[in-house]
Amino acid sequence: MVEISLLEYLAMKMNCEYLSDLRCGPLHRKRLRYLISEKCGYEAGDAAEWVEVCRYLTGEEKKTGQEAYERLLQFCEEEIPSGSVEK
């Protein structure tokens, strides 16, 4: 059986060809928030995986998985500044 990381799982569920595609624009952020909160939930990964996903998507280091999870939900709600290079 092949196991994948939470980060890889999210990319797969978001139909991303590459992991970097997870750094997505406003419409994709809403979909990512739905996936994280409604489909996965905090229980989908361990604390270290949530910290890794948070660091990858936001560039921020959180101490606990719960902090990282909550920051990801917040990140998905934030406006993307105009002129941003995000898709």
Sequence and secondary structure as in RCSB ss.txt:
>XXXX:A:sequence
MVEISLLEYLAMKMNCEYLSDLRCGPLHRKRLRYLISEKCGYEAGDAAEWVEVCRYLTGEEKKTGQEAYERLLQF
CEEEIPSGSVEK
>XXXX:A:secstr
     HHHHHHHHTT SSGGGGS  HHHHHHHHHIIIIII GGGS HHHHHHHHHHHH    SSHHHHHHHHHHH
HHS   TT    
